[in-house]
Amino acid sequence: MRWAIRLASWGVLVAAVLLLVTTYVHSRRTKVELIPVQSLPYYGELPAFSLTAHTRNAITLEDLRGKVWVANFFFTTCRSICPIMQENVATEVYAALKDNPQVRLVSFTVDPEHDTPEVLAEYARAKGVSPEKWTFVTGAKKDIYRLARKGFKLAAEDTPEYIQGTKHDFIHSEKLVLVDAHGRIRGYYNGLDLEQVRQLVRDVDRLLREEMGDRSD
């Protein structure tokens, strides 16, 4: 009888150990599945630039290093896609990220002859946005257009080469561009498509978590 009791006790103990091991392994697998490993793709690195913000201060690529930022190109007198795109940026991107100090929005004018710092400052005031969070940028047209085409790779095909650089040259892209803290392009989004704009906001959060992981390594 004692032998049978001991055997039964050992059986219960072994079963308990197996249950604990099985539970631990399952919990480890669940943890791994809950942590996404895949990162956003790379589309190239931005070149150095120096332009003028609506605050009249210079703005350079170095000023934006260490921040995740969203860029786009527009002009204040646009009556076609710009109002829709800028409204989507304001209501979806700015509203969601305005309290995060690690994120910036940067809008470059493609009509710098009209959009002086004073005009852009009035535009920013009308939108009621913080200059520390959303910067509107002007400068020499050739510098802005070179940055758009060679740096952001936007709208290069929209204008025939023989008029590029002349007064008839005009870039007009609806793309929002996600840039990481190292000045690398990580995503393009249609600024007229609300679902893509909302995906951009989700990808900003994803990129911020990726940057935090890089710093902790």
FENWOZI-V625445 format. One record per residue. N is the residue number from 0. RES is the residue in one small letter. SS is DSSP state (A for helix, B for strand, O for the rest). PHI is phi in degrees with one decimal (none if undefined). OMEGA is omega in whole degrees, -180 to 180 (* if undefined). Layout:
# FENWOZI-V625445
N_RES_SS_PHI_OMEGA / N_RES_SS_PHI_OMEGA
This chain:
# FENWOZI-V625445
0_m_O_none_179 / 1_r_A_-60.8_180 / 2_w_A_-62.0_180 / 3_a_A_-66.4_179 / 4_i_A_-65.2_180 / 5_r_A_-62.3_179 / 6_l_A_-61.2_179 / 7_a_A_-64.6_179 / 8_s_A_-62.5_178 / 9_w_A_-62.7_179 / 10_g_A_-63.0_178 / 11_v_A_-63.0_-179 / 12_l_A_-63.6_179 / 13_v_A_-61.6_179 / 14_a_A_-62.5_180 / 15_a_A_-65.7_179 / 16_v_A_-62.8_179 / 17_l_A_-61.2_179 / 18_l_A_-63.6_179 / 19_l_A_-63.1_180 / 20_v_A_-62.4_-180 / 21_t_A_-62.1_179 / 22_t_A_-62.9_-179 / 23_y_A_-63.7_-180 / 24_v_A_-61.3_179 / 25_h_A_-62.5_-180 / 26_s_A_-64.9_178 / 27_r_A_-65.7_178 / 28_r_A_-64.1_179 / 29_t_A_-62.6_179 / 30_k_A_-61.1_-179 / 31_v_A_-61.5_-178 / 32_e_A_-68.7_-178 / 33_l_A_-82.5_-177 / 34_i_O_-106.7_180 / 35_p_O_-69.3_-177 / 36_v_O_-101.5_-174 / 37_q_O_-64.3_179 / 38_s_O_-103.6_178 / 39_l_O_-70.0_-179 / 40_p_O_-71.4_176 / 41_y_O_-108.3_179 / 42_y_O_-119.1_180 / 43_g_O_125.3_-178 / 44_e_B_-110.9_-179 / 45_l_O_-75.1_175 / 46_p_O_-80.5_176 / 47_a_O_-61.9_175 / 48_f_O_-147.9_175 / 49_s_B_-141.8_-177 / 50_l_B_-129.3_-176 / 51_t_B_-122.8_179 / 52_a_B_-80.4_180 / 53_h_O_-68.0_175 / 54_t_O_-85.3_-177 / 55_r_O_77.0_175 / 56_n_O_-82.2_174 / 57_a_B_-69.3_174 / 58_i_B_-131.2_-178 / 59_t_B_-126.8_176 / 60_l_A_-61.8_-180 / 61_e_A_-63.6_178 / 62_d_A_-64.0_-176 / 63_l_A_-98.1_179 / 64_r_O_-63.3_-177 / 65_g_O_90.7_177 / 66_k_O_-115.9_166 / 67_v_B_-86.7_-177 / 68_w_B_-138.4_-180 / 69_v_B_-115.7_-178 / 70_a_B_-114.8_169 / 71_n_B_-156.0_-180 / 72_f_B_-120.9_-175 / 73_f_B_-157.2_165 / 74_f_O_-151.8_-168 / 75_t_O_-70.0_-178 / 76_t_O_-94.1_180 / 77_c_O_-62.8_179 / 78_r_O_-120.2_-179 / 79_s_O_-108.7_-174 / 80_i_A_-84.7_-173 / 81_c_A_-59.6_-180 / 82_p_A_-57.2_179 / 83_i_A_-67.6_-179 / 84_m_A_-61.1_-178 / 85_q_A_-67.8_176 / 86_e_A_-67.1_177 / 87_n_A_-64.3_177 / 88_v_A_-63.2_-178 / 89_a_A_-67.0_-172 / 90_t_A_-83.2_-177 / 91_e_A_-104.9_-174 / 92_v_A_-83.6_-179 / 93_y_A_-61.0_-178 / 94_a_A_-61.2_-177 / 95_a_A_-78.2_-169 / 96_l_A_-118.0_-173 / 97_k_O_-63.1_-179 / 98_d_O_-95.7_179 / 99_n_O_-97.5_-177 / 100_p_O_-69.6_-178 / 101_q_O_-90.6_-174 / 102_v_B_-124.8_175 / 103_r_B_-129.6_171 / 104_l_B_-115.7_-178 / 105_v_B_-135.6_178 / 106_s_B_-111.4_-179 / 107_f_B_-98.0_176 / 108_t_B_-76.8_174 / 109_v_O_-100.4_177 / 110_d_O_-128.2_-174 / 111_p_O_-66.3_179 / 112_e_O_-64.5_176 / 113_h_O_-90.6_-173 / 114_d_O_-85.7_176 / 115_t_O_-75.4_176 / 116_p_A_-54.8_-180 / 117_e_A_-66.0_179 / 118_v_A_-64.0_180 / 119_l_A_-67.7_178 / 120_a_A_-64.0_178 / 121_e_A_-67.3_177 / 122_y_A_-60.9_179 / 123_a_A_-64.4_179 / 124_r_A_-63.4_-180 / 125_a_A_-64.1_179 / 126_k_A_-83.3_178 / 127_g_O_68.4_-177 / 128_v_O_-106.5_180 / 129_s_O_-78.6_179 / 130_p_O_-66.2_177 / 131_e_O_-75.9_-177 / 132_k_O_-103.0_-176 / 133_w_B_-125.8_-177 / 134_t_B_-109.1_176 / 135_f_B_-107.2_-165 / 136_v_B_-123.0_174 / 137_t_B_-130.9_-179 / 138_g_O_155.9_177 / 139_a_O_-66.7_-177 / 140_k_A_-57.9_-178 / 141_k_A_-62.4_180 / 142_d_A_-71.6_179 / 143_i_A_-65.8_-177 / 144_y_A_-70.9_175 / 145_r_A_-64.1_179 / 146_l_A_-63.6_180 / 147_a_A_-63.1_-174 / 148_r_A_-79.8_-174 / 149_k_A_-84.3_-178 / 150_g_A_-88.1_-178 / 151_f_O_-83.8_179 / 152_k_O_59.0_-178 / 153_l_O_-113.7_168 / 154_a_O_58.9_180 / 155_a_O_-62.9_-177 / 156_e_O_-92.1_-174 / 157_d_O_-78.0_-176 / 158_t_O_-124.4_177 / 159_p_O_-55.5_-175 / 160_e_A_-60.4_-174 / 161_y_A_-70.5_176 / 162_i_A_-110.3_178 / 163_q_O_-65.0_-179 / 164_g_O_92.0_178 / 165_t_O_-97.4_-179 / 166_k_O_-68.0_180 / 167_h_O_-89.6_-179 / 168_d_O_-75.9_-176 / 169_f_O_-152.0_178 / 170_i_O_-88.6_-180 / 171_h_O_-146.7_-177 / 172_s_O_-108.4_178 / 173_e_O_-93.8_-175 / 174_k_B_-78.0_167 / 175_l_B_-103.0_-174 / 176_v_B_-119.6_179 / 177_l_B_-94.6_-177 / 178_v_B_-122.0_-179 / 179_d_O_-87.7_-174 / 180_a_O_-68.7_180 / 181_h_O_-104.2_179 / 182_g_O_79.9_-180 / 183_r_B_-107.8_179 / 184_i_B_-74.0_-176 / 185_r_B_-120.8_179 / 186_g_B_-178.3_174 / 187_y_B_-122.3_-176 / 188_y_B_-141.0_177 / 189_n_B_-75.1_-177 / 190_g_O_-71.0_178 / 191_l_O_-95.4_-177 / 192_d_O_-104.9_-175 / 193_l_A_-58.9_-180 / 194_e_A_-65.7_177 / 195_q_A_-67.9_178 / 196_v_A_-64.4_178 / 197_r_A_-68.7_175 / 198_q_A_-65.8_176 / 199_l_A_-57.9_179 / 200_v_A_-60.8_178 / 201_r_A_-64.2_-180 / 202_d_A_-71.7_174 / 203_v_A_-60.8_178 / 204_d_A_-62.4_178 / 205_r_A_-62.3_-180 / 206_l_A_-68.7_177 / 207_l_A_-61.5_178 / 208_r_A_-66.8_177 / 209_e_A_-64.9_179 / 210_e_A_-63.7_178 / 211_m_A_-63.6_178 / 212_g_A_-64.6_178 / 213_d_A_-62.9_-177 / 214_r_A_-71.9_-177 / 215_s_A_-84.0_-179 / 216_d_O_-71.8_*
